[in-house]
Amino acid sequence: MTMAGSPVRTEALFDVLDPATGEVCGRAPDCTGEQLDAAVAAAAGAWPAWRSDAAYRRRCLAEAAVVLRGAAGGLAALLTMEQGKPLRESATEVARAAARFEYFAGLEYGPQVVEDGDEWRVEVHRRPFGPVAALVPWNLPLQLAAAKAVPALATGNTVVLKPSPHTPLATLELGRLLAGVFPPGVLNVVSGRADLGRLLVRHPGIRKVNFTGSTATGQSVAAAAAPDLKRLTLELGGNDAAIVLDDADVERVAEGVFGPAFANCGQLCLAIKRVYVPDALHDDLVAALAARAGQLTVGNGADPATGMGPVNNRAQFDRVTGLVADALAHGARAAAGGHALDGPGTFHAPTVLDGLTDGVRVVDEEQFGPVLPVIRYRDTEDALARANNSPYGLAGSVWGTDLDRAASIAERMECGTAWVNAHIRMTFTEPFAGSKWSGLGVSGGEWSLHSHTEPFVVHRPKK
Protein backbone atom coordinates (compact mmCIF):
# COMPACT_ATOMS: atom_id res chain seq x y z
CA MET A 1 0.00 0.00 0.00
CA THR A 2 1.28 3.47 -0.82
CA MET A 3 -0.02 6.46 1.13
CA ALA A 4 1.23 9.60 -0.57
CA GLY A 5 4.32 10.61 1.37
CA SER A 6 4.73 7.35 3.32
CA PRO A 7 4.68 3.75 2.04
CA VAL A 8 2.93 1.36 4.43
CA ARG A 9 4.47 -2.11 4.56
CA THR A 10 2.48 -5.32 4.59
CA GLU A 11 3.73 -8.86 4.97
CA ALA A 12 0.97 -10.51 2.90
CA LEU A 13 1.65 -10.53 -0.85
CA PHE A 14 -0.04 -12.01 -3.90
CA ASP A 15 1.41 -13.02 -7.26
CA VAL A 16 0.95 -10.99 -10.43
CA LEU A 17 1.18 -12.93 -13.70
CA ASP A 18 2.64 -11.85 -17.03
CA PRO A 19 -0.13 -12.80 -19.50
CA ALA A 20 2.43 -13.29 -22.27
CA THR A 21 4.28 -16.03 -20.39
CA GLY A 22 1.90 -17.19 -17.67
CA GLU A 23 4.74 -16.70 -15.19
CA VAL A 24 4.89 -14.59 -12.04
CA CYS A 25 6.25 -11.16 -12.93
CA GLY A 26 5.88 -9.51 -9.53
CA ARG A 27 4.18 -9.55 -6.17
CA ALA A 28 1.88 -6.91 -4.69
CA PRO A 29 0.72 -6.17 -1.13
CA ASP A 30 -2.49 -7.92 -0.13
CA CYS A 31 -3.81 -5.21 2.14
CA THR A 32 -5.90 -6.06 5.18
CA GLY A 33 -9.02 -4.32 6.41
CA GLU A 34 -6.97 -2.60 9.09
CA GLN A 35 -4.57 -1.21 6.52
CA LEU A 36 -7.49 -0.02 4.44
CA ASP A 37 -8.84 1.74 7.54
CA ALA A 38 -5.46 3.47 7.87
CA ALA A 39 -5.54 4.63 4.24
CA VAL A 40 -9.07 6.04 4.55
CA ALA A 41 -8.15 7.72 7.84
CA ALA A 42 -5.12 9.29 6.16
CA ALA A 43 -7.33 10.58 3.35
CA ALA A 44 -9.80 12.03 5.85
CA GLY A 45 -7.02 13.67 7.85
CA ALA A 46 -5.44 15.27 4.78
CA TRP A 47 -8.71 16.57 3.38
CA PRO A 48 -9.21 19.84 5.35
CA ALA A 49 -5.86 21.31 4.30
CA TRP A 50 -6.00 19.95 0.76
CA ARG A 51 -9.45 21.36 0.03
CA SER A 52 -8.52 24.84 1.25
CA ASP A 53 -5.88 25.86 -1.33
CA ALA A 54 -6.85 25.53 -4.99
CA ALA A 55 -3.67 27.20 -6.27
CA TYR A 56 -1.53 24.71 -4.38
CA ARG A 57 -3.57 21.83 -5.78
CA ARG A 58 -2.96 23.04 -9.32
CA ARG A 59 0.78 23.28 -8.69
CA CYS A 60 0.85 19.71 -7.38
CA LEU A 61 -1.06 18.42 -10.41
CA ALA A 62 1.33 20.20 -12.77
CA GLU A 63 4.33 18.75 -10.94
CA ALA A 64 2.80 15.28 -11.10
CA ALA A 65 2.63 15.53 -14.89
CA VAL A 66 6.35 16.35 -15.02
CA VAL A 67 7.22 13.44 -12.72
CA LEU A 68 5.21 10.95 -14.77
CA ARG A 69 6.78 12.08 -18.02
CA GLY A 70 10.21 11.68 -16.45
CA ALA A 71 9.42 8.09 -15.46
CA ALA A 72 7.48 7.19 -18.62
CA GLY A 73 9.85 4.50 -19.89
CA GLY A 74 9.88 2.49 -16.70
CA LEU A 75 6.14 2.83 -16.17
CA ALA A 76 5.38 1.71 -19.72
CA ALA A 77 7.62 -1.35 -19.42
CA LEU A 78 6.00 -2.32 -16.12
CA LEU A 79 2.52 -1.86 -17.59
CA THR A 80 3.30 -4.06 -20.60
CA MET A 81 4.71 -6.78 -18.37
CA GLU A 82 1.59 -7.09 -16.21
CA GLN A 83 -1.12 -6.10 -18.71
CA GLY A 84 0.24 -7.54 -21.96
CA LYS A 85 -0.35 -4.66 -24.37
CA PRO A 86 2.38 -3.66 -26.86
CA LEU A 87 4.96 -1.29 -25.42
CA ARG A 88 3.94 1.55 -27.73
CA GLU A 89 0.34 1.31 -26.43
CA SER A 90 1.68 1.40 -22.86
CA ALA A 91 3.76 4.48 -23.69
CA THR A 92 0.64 6.17 -25.08
CA GLU A 93 -1.27 5.31 -21.92
CA VAL A 94 1.41 6.83 -19.67
CA ALA A 95 1.54 9.94 -21.84
CA ARG A 96 -2.23 10.34 -21.67
CA ALA A 97 -2.21 9.93 -17.89
CA ALA A 98 0.43 12.67 -17.58
CA ALA A 99 -1.49 14.91 -19.97
CA ARG A 100 -4.62 14.57 -17.82
CA PHE A 101 -2.74 15.82 -14.77
CA GLU A 102 -1.52 18.76 -16.84
CA TYR A 103 -4.97 19.54 -18.26
CA PHE A 104 -6.67 19.70 -14.88
CA ALA A 105 -3.79 21.71 -13.44
CA GLY A 106 -4.79 24.47 -15.84
CA LEU A 107 -8.54 24.16 -15.34
CA GLU A 108 -9.86 26.82 -12.98
CA TYR A 109 -13.39 27.16 -11.75
CA GLY A 110 -15.10 29.48 -9.33
CA PRO A 111 -18.55 30.33 -7.99
CA GLN A 112 -21.39 30.84 -10.44
CA VAL A 113 -23.51 33.94 -9.93
CA VAL A 114 -27.17 33.09 -10.54
CA GLU A 115 -28.67 36.34 -9.25
CA ASP A 116 -27.12 39.80 -8.94
CA GLY A 117 -29.93 42.30 -8.41
CA ASP A 118 -30.35 45.49 -6.42
CA GLU A 119 -31.04 43.64 -3.19
CA TRP A 120 -29.47 40.18 -3.41
CA ARG A 121 -26.49 38.36 -4.87
CA VAL A 122 -26.77 34.58 -5.08
CA GLU A 123 -23.68 32.44 -5.73
CA VAL A 124 -23.39 28.71 -6.33
CA HIS A 125 -20.15 27.28 -4.99
CA ARG A 126 -18.86 23.73 -5.49
CA ARG A 127 -17.73 21.76 -2.44
CA PRO A 128 -15.70 18.53 -2.53
CA PHE A 129 -17.12 15.44 -0.88
CA GLY A 130 -14.06 14.27 1.06
CA PRO A 131 -12.33 10.89 0.63
CA VAL A 132 -13.14 9.36 -2.78
CA ALA A 133 -12.71 5.68 -3.64
CA ALA A 134 -11.39 5.06 -7.16
CA LEU A 135 -11.57 1.46 -8.37
CA VAL A 136 -9.70 0.79 -11.61
CA PRO A 137 -9.91 -2.21 -13.99
CA TRP A 138 -7.07 -4.10 -15.66
CA ASN A 139 -7.48 -2.94 -19.26
CA LEU A 140 -6.23 0.67 -18.89
CA PRO A 141 -4.77 0.79 -15.36
CA LEU A 142 -2.85 4.06 -15.52
CA GLN A 143 -5.13 5.97 -17.85
CA LEU A 144 -8.19 5.19 -15.78
CA ALA A 145 -6.35 5.77 -12.50
CA ALA A 146 -5.63 9.29 -13.73
CA ALA A 147 -9.15 9.74 -15.12
CA LYS A 148 -10.58 9.04 -11.67
CA ALA A 149 -7.98 10.50 -9.33
CA VAL A 150 -7.12 13.74 -11.11
CA PRO A 151 -10.54 15.48 -11.19
CA ALA A 152 -11.16 14.32 -7.63
CA LEU A 153 -7.86 15.82 -6.49
CA ALA A 154 -8.34 18.98 -8.56
CA THR A 155 -11.62 19.75 -6.79
CA GLY A 156 -10.20 19.26 -3.29
CA ASN A 157 -11.11 15.65 -2.57
CA THR A 158 -8.59 13.11 -1.33
CA VAL A 159 -8.35 9.70 -2.98
CA VAL A 160 -8.00 6.04 -2.08
CA LEU A 161 -7.12 4.31 -5.33
CA LYS A 162 -7.41 0.54 -5.80
CA PRO A 163 -6.08 -1.14 -8.96
CA SER A 164 -7.21 -4.52 -10.24
CA PRO A 165 -5.36 -7.48 -8.71
CA HIS A 166 -4.41 -8.44 -12.28
CA THR A 167 -2.52 -5.16 -12.84
CA PRO A 168 -1.44 -3.55 -9.55
CA LEU A 169 2.27 -3.03 -10.19
CA ALA A 170 2.29 0.04 -12.45
CA THR A 171 -0.35 1.75 -10.31
CA LEU A 172 1.62 1.11 -7.12
CA GLU A 173 4.66 2.55 -8.86
CA LEU A 174 2.60 5.60 -9.85
CA GLY A 175 1.72 6.03 -6.16
CA ARG A 176 5.37 5.79 -5.17
CA LEU A 177 6.41 8.33 -7.80
CA LEU A 178 3.77 10.81 -6.68
CA ALA A 179 4.41 10.32 -2.96
CA GLY A 180 6.89 13.18 -3.14
CA VAL A 181 4.45 15.44 -5.01
CA PHE A 182 1.28 15.31 -2.91
CA PRO A 183 1.08 15.79 0.88
CA PRO A 184 0.73 12.60 2.95
CA GLY A 185 -2.75 11.14 2.81
CA VAL A 186 -3.91 13.00 -0.30
CA LEU A 187 -3.37 10.12 -2.75
CA ASN A 188 -3.37 6.59 -1.33
CA VAL A 189 -2.89 3.47 -3.44
CA VAL A 190 -4.03 0.17 -1.94
CA SER A 191 -3.69 -3.21 -3.63
CA GLY A 192 -5.48 -6.43 -2.82
CA ARG A 193 -7.93 -9.01 -4.04
CA ALA A 194 -11.63 -8.61 -4.73
CA ASP A 195 -12.56 -8.54 -1.05
CA LEU A 196 -10.57 -5.35 -0.59
CA GLY A 197 -12.66 -3.61 -3.25
CA ARG A 198 -15.86 -4.56 -1.47
CA LEU A 199 -14.49 -3.26 1.83
CA LEU A 200 -13.46 0.01 0.17
CA VAL A 201 -16.87 0.59 -1.40
CA ARG A 202 -18.65 -0.07 1.90
CA HIS A 203 -16.21 1.89 4.06
CA PRO A 204 -18.03 4.51 6.14
CA GLY A 205 -15.20 7.01 5.62
CA ILE A 206 -15.66 7.07 1.83
CA ARG A 207 -18.09 9.67 0.49
CA LYS A 208 -17.95 8.98 -3.26
CA VAL A 209 -17.17 5.88 -5.32
CA ASN A 210 -15.82 6.07 -8.86
CA PHE A 211 -15.74 2.63 -10.49
CA THR A 212 -14.97 1.26 -13.94
CA GLY A 213 -15.68 -2.35 -14.75
CA SER A 214 -18.35 -4.77 -15.85
CA THR A 215 -22.03 -3.97 -15.57
CA ALA A 216 -22.59 -6.89 -13.19
CA THR A 217 -19.88 -5.68 -10.82
CA GLY A 218 -21.16 -2.11 -11.15
CA GLN A 219 -24.56 -3.24 -9.97
CA SER A 220 -22.93 -4.81 -6.91
CA VAL A 221 -20.96 -1.62 -6.28
CA ALA A 222 -24.15 0.46 -6.44
CA ALA A 223 -25.88 -1.85 -3.97
CA ALA A 224 -22.93 -1.74 -1.57
CA ALA A 225 -22.77 2.06 -1.73
CA ALA A 226 -26.50 2.55 -1.20
CA PRO A 227 -26.87 2.16 2.59
CA ASP A 228 -25.03 5.39 3.40
CA LEU A 229 -25.93 7.13 0.11
CA LYS A 230 -22.43 7.41 -1.29
CA ARG A 231 -22.27 9.40 -4.52
CA LEU A 232 -21.48 7.25 -7.54
CA THR A 233 -19.81 7.40 -10.92
CA LEU A 234 -20.05 4.05 -12.70
CA GLU A 235 -18.34 3.54 -16.05
CA LEU A 236 -19.56 0.13 -17.14
CA GLY A 237 -19.69 -2.19 -20.12
CA GLY A 238 -20.42 -1.45 -23.73
CA ASN A 239 -21.35 -3.31 -26.90
CA ASP A 240 -20.53 -0.56 -29.37
CA ALA A 241 -22.02 -0.92 -32.82
CA ALA A 242 -20.63 0.45 -36.06
CA ILE A 243 -23.16 0.99 -38.85
CA VAL A 244 -21.69 1.05 -42.35
CA LEU A 245 -23.87 2.82 -44.92
CA ASP A 246 -24.30 1.77 -48.53
CA ASP A 247 -22.26 4.71 -49.86
CA ALA A 248 -19.19 3.91 -47.71
CA ASP A 249 -15.69 3.37 -49.09
CA VAL A 250 -14.86 -0.20 -48.03
CA GLU A 251 -11.11 0.26 -47.69
CA ARG A 252 -11.48 3.43 -45.64
CA VAL A 253 -14.04 1.75 -43.40
CA ALA A 254 -11.85 -1.31 -42.92
CA GLU A 255 -8.91 0.87 -41.96
CA GLY A 256 -11.04 2.99 -39.63
CA VAL A 257 -12.87 0.10 -37.96
CA PHE A 258 -10.04 -2.39 -37.50
CA GLY A 259 -7.95 -0.32 -35.08
CA PRO A 260 -10.81 0.58 -32.70
CA ALA A 261 -11.94 -3.07 -32.73
CA PHE A 262 -8.59 -4.70 -31.95
CA ALA A 263 -6.59 -2.07 -30.03
CA ASN A 264 -5.51 -3.35 -26.62
CA CYS A 265 -6.53 -6.84 -27.83
CA GLY A 266 -10.13 -5.60 -28.03
CA GLN A 267 -10.12 -4.99 -24.28
CA LEU A 268 -11.65 -1.52 -24.33
CA CYS A 269 -15.13 -0.55 -23.20
CA LEU A 270 -15.28 1.73 -26.25
CA ALA A 271 -14.01 -0.85 -28.74
CA ILE A 272 -16.16 -1.58 -31.79
CA LYS A 273 -17.75 -4.90 -30.90
CA ARG A 274 -20.19 -5.47 -33.80
CA VAL A 275 -20.43 -4.12 -37.34
CA TYR A 276 -23.64 -3.84 -39.39
CA VAL A 277 -22.93 -3.84 -43.14
CA PRO A 278 -25.29 -3.66 -46.14
CA ASP A 279 -25.49 -6.75 -48.34
CA ALA A 280 -23.74 -5.08 -51.26
CA LEU A 281 -20.61 -4.25 -49.20
CA HIS A 282 -20.59 -7.17 -46.78
CA ASP A 283 -18.26 -9.61 -48.54
CA ASP A 284 -15.72 -6.95 -49.50
CA LEU A 285 -15.59 -5.51 -45.98
CA VAL A 286 -15.23 -8.92 -44.38
CA ALA A 287 -12.35 -9.70 -46.75
CA ALA A 288 -10.65 -6.36 -46.01
CA LEU A 289 -10.97 -6.82 -42.24
CA ALA A 290 -9.79 -10.42 -42.43
CA ALA A 291 -6.74 -9.38 -44.45
CA ARG A 292 -5.77 -6.89 -41.74
CA ALA A 293 -6.29 -9.49 -39.04
CA GLY A 294 -4.03 -11.89 -40.92
CA GLN A 295 -1.27 -9.28 -41.11
CA LEU A 296 -1.37 -8.46 -37.38
CA THR A 297 1.58 -9.85 -35.44
CA VAL A 298 0.46 -11.35 -32.13
CA GLY A 299 3.05 -11.79 -29.41
CA ASN A 300 4.74 -10.50 -26.29
CA GLY A 301 4.08 -6.80 -25.93
CA ALA A 302 7.73 -6.19 -25.03
CA ASP A 303 8.73 -7.17 -28.59
CA PRO A 304 8.69 -4.06 -30.84
CA ALA A 305 7.32 -6.20 -33.71
CA THR A 306 4.16 -7.10 -31.77
CA GLY A 307 0.95 -5.56 -33.04
CA MET A 308 -1.37 -7.20 -30.51
CA GLY A 309 -0.62 -8.75 -27.16
CA PRO A 310 -2.40 -11.43 -25.13
CA VAL A 311 -5.76 -11.36 -23.41
CA ASN A 312 -4.92 -10.09 -19.94
CA ASN A 313 -6.08 -12.94 -17.72
CA ARG A 314 -7.24 -16.53 -17.85
CA ALA A 315 -10.86 -15.86 -16.90
CA GLN A 316 -11.27 -13.34 -19.74
CA PHE A 317 -9.41 -15.63 -22.15
CA ASP A 318 -11.83 -18.45 -21.33
CA ARG A 319 -14.77 -16.12 -21.91
CA VAL A 320 -13.47 -15.06 -25.32
CA THR A 321 -12.78 -18.61 -26.46
CA GLY A 322 -16.22 -19.66 -25.22
CA LEU A 323 -17.98 -16.91 -27.14
CA VAL A 324 -16.13 -17.78 -30.34
CA ALA A 325 -16.89 -21.49 -29.94
CA ASP A 326 -20.57 -20.70 -29.35
CA ALA A 327 -20.69 -18.50 -32.47
CA LEU A 328 -19.09 -21.20 -34.63
CA ALA A 329 -21.52 -23.75 -33.24
CA HIS A 330 -24.37 -21.45 -34.32
CA GLY A 331 -23.17 -21.31 -37.93
CA ALA A 332 -20.72 -18.42 -37.91
CA ARG A 333 -17.69 -18.53 -40.19
CA ALA A 334 -14.25 -17.42 -39.05
CA ALA A 335 -13.02 -15.26 -41.92
CA ALA A 336 -9.89 -14.77 -39.82
CA GLY A 337 -8.74 -16.39 -36.61
CA GLY A 338 -11.40 -18.20 -34.65
CA HIS A 339 -9.00 -19.99 -32.31
CA ALA A 340 -6.56 -19.61 -29.47
CA LEU A 341 -2.82 -19.58 -30.24
CA ASP A 342 -0.27 -22.06 -28.95
CA GLY A 343 2.08 -20.98 -26.21
CA PRO A 344 2.24 -20.44 -22.48
CA GLY A 345 0.42 -17.10 -22.56
CA THR A 346 -3.25 -16.24 -23.06
CA PHE A 347 -3.02 -15.46 -26.77
CA HIS A 348 -5.99 -15.51 -29.13
CA ALA A 349 -5.88 -14.93 -32.86
CA PRO A 350 -7.55 -11.71 -34.05
CA THR A 351 -10.91 -13.02 -35.18
CA VAL A 352 -13.39 -11.73 -37.77
CA LEU A 353 -16.71 -13.60 -37.83
CA ASP A 354 -19.49 -13.49 -40.41
CA GLY A 355 -22.57 -15.61 -41.20
CA LEU A 356 -24.29 -14.73 -37.94
CA THR A 357 -26.86 -12.26 -36.70
CA ASP A 358 -28.43 -10.87 -33.58
CA GLY A 359 -29.41 -13.42 -30.97
CA VAL A 360 -25.99 -15.08 -30.89
CA ARG A 361 -24.02 -14.37 -27.71
CA VAL A 362 -20.96 -12.91 -29.46
CA VAL A 363 -23.22 -10.26 -31.01
CA ASP A 364 -25.49 -9.59 -28.05
CA GLU A 365 -22.88 -9.59 -25.29
CA GLU A 366 -19.71 -7.59 -24.70
CA GLN A 367 -16.81 -9.78 -25.84
CA PHE A 368 -13.95 -7.64 -24.46
CA GLY A 369 -11.45 -9.47 -26.61
CA PRO A 370 -10.03 -9.70 -30.15
CA VAL A 371 -13.29 -10.75 -31.82
CA LEU A 372 -15.37 -8.78 -34.32
CA PRO A 373 -18.72 -10.07 -35.68
CA VAL A 374 -19.82 -8.58 -39.01
CA ILE A 375 -23.59 -8.68 -39.58
CA ARG A 376 -25.49 -8.22 -42.86
CA TYR A 377 -28.44 -5.89 -43.23
CA ARG A 378 -30.74 -4.78 -46.06
CA ASP A 379 -32.48 -1.74 -44.59
CA THR A 380 -30.71 1.13 -42.80
CA GLU A 381 -33.58 1.72 -40.40
CA ASP A 382 -33.49 -1.95 -39.44
CA ALA A 383 -29.72 -1.75 -38.85
CA LEU A 384 -30.19 1.26 -36.57
CA ALA A 385 -32.94 -0.51 -34.65
CA ARG A 386 -30.75 -3.57 -34.18
CA ALA A 387 -27.80 -1.47 -33.08
CA ASN A 388 -30.02 0.23 -30.50
CA ASN A 389 -31.64 -3.02 -29.37
CA SER A 390 -29.13 -3.58 -26.59
CA PRO A 391 -29.11 -3.05 -22.83
CA TYR A 392 -25.81 -1.22 -23.35
CA GLY A 393 -25.45 2.34 -24.56
CA LEU A 394 -21.85 3.49 -24.33
CA ALA A 395 -20.85 4.58 -27.84
CA GLY A 396 -21.34 3.92 -31.53
CA SER A 397 -20.31 5.07 -34.98
CA VAL A 398 -21.69 5.52 -38.49
CA TRP A 399 -19.55 5.23 -41.64
CA GLY A 400 -20.38 6.75 -45.04
CA THR A 401 -19.44 9.40 -47.57
CA ASP A 402 -22.60 11.52 -47.25
CA LEU A 403 -21.68 13.19 -43.97
CA ASP A 404 -25.07 14.81 -43.37
CA ARG A 405 -26.85 11.50 -43.81
CA ALA A 406 -24.35 9.68 -41.60
CA ALA A 407 -24.63 12.36 -38.90
CA SER A 408 -28.42 12.18 -38.93
CA ILE A 409 -28.21 8.45 -38.21
CA ALA A 410 -25.46 8.86 -35.61
CA GLU A 411 -27.64 11.33 -33.72
CA ARG A 412 -30.29 8.62 -33.34
CA MET A 413 -27.97 6.06 -31.78
CA GLU A 414 -28.91 5.31 -28.17
CA CYS A 415 -25.53 5.85 -26.55
CA GLY A 416 -23.44 8.46 -24.76
CA THR A 417 -21.06 9.24 -27.63
CA ALA A 418 -21.41 8.75 -31.39
CA TRP A 419 -18.91 9.39 -34.16
CA VAL A 420 -19.10 9.77 -37.92
CA ASN A 421 -16.25 8.05 -39.79
CA ALA A 422 -14.27 7.59 -36.57
CA HIS A 423 -14.36 5.73 -33.28
CA ILE A 424 -12.60 6.27 -29.91
CA ARG A 425 -11.66 9.85 -30.71
CA MET A 426 -11.91 11.69 -27.37
CA THR A 427 -10.59 14.85 -25.77
CA PHE A 428 -10.24 15.83 -22.12
CA THR A 429 -12.75 18.65 -22.63
CA GLU A 430 -15.83 16.61 -23.47
CA PRO A 431 -18.23 14.68 -21.23
CA PHE A 432 -18.01 10.89 -21.18
CA ALA A 433 -21.09 9.02 -20.06
CA GLY A 434 -23.01 5.89 -20.92
CA SER A 435 -26.73 5.34 -21.15
CA LYS A 436 -28.79 2.31 -20.08
CA TRP A 437 -26.53 -0.40 -18.56
CA SER A 438 -23.35 1.41 -19.56
CA GLY A 439 -23.11 3.57 -16.49
CA LEU A 440 -24.17 6.32 -14.13
CA GLY A 441 -22.68 9.79 -13.82
CA VAL A 442 -20.38 11.77 -16.08
CA SER A 443 -16.62 12.10 -16.50
CA GLY A 444 -14.51 14.48 -18.55
CA GLY A 445 -13.74 18.20 -18.55
CA GLU A 446 -15.83 20.50 -16.40
CA TRP A 447 -18.35 17.67 -15.97
CA SER A 448 -15.71 15.81 -13.96
CA LEU A 449 -15.43 18.80 -11.65
CA HIS A 450 -19.18 18.82 -11.07
CA SER A 451 -19.34 15.08 -10.49
CA HIS A 452 -16.74 15.32 -7.72
CA THR A 453 -18.43 18.20 -5.92
CA GLU A 454 -21.84 19.20 -4.64
CA PRO A 455 -23.45 22.65 -4.95
CA PHE A 456 -23.48 25.03 -2.02
CA VAL A 457 -25.64 28.16 -2.44
CA VAL A 458 -24.92 31.46 -0.68
CA HIS A 459 -27.50 34.31 -0.57
CA ARG A 460 -25.95 37.70 0.24
CA PRO A 461 -27.98 40.89 0.76
CA LYS A 462 -26.69 44.01 -0.96
CA LYS A 463 -27.65 46.22 2.02
Secondary structure, 3 states (H helix, E strand, C coil): CEECCEECCCCCEEEEECCCCCCEEEEEECCCHHHHHHHHHHHHHHHHHHHCCHHHHHHHHHHHHHHHHHCHHHHHHHHHHHHCCCHHHHHHHHHHHHHHHHHHHCCCCCCEEEEECCCEEEEEEEEECCEEEEECCCCCHHHHHHHHHHHHHHCCCEEEEECCCCCCHHHHHHHHHHCCCCCCCCEEECCCCHHHHHHHHHCCCCCEEEEECCHHHHHHHHHHHCCCCCEEEEECCCCEEEEECCCCCHHHHHHHHHHHHHHHHHCCCCCEEEEEEEHHHHHHHHHHHHHHHHHCCECCCCCCCCCECCCCCHHHHHHHHHHHHHHHHCCCEEEECCCECCCCCCCECCEEEECCCCCCHHHHCCCCCCEEEEEEECCHHHHHHHHHCCCEECEEEEECCCHHHHHHHHCCCCCCEEEECCCCCCCCCCCECCEECCEECCECHHHHHHHCEEEEEEEEECC
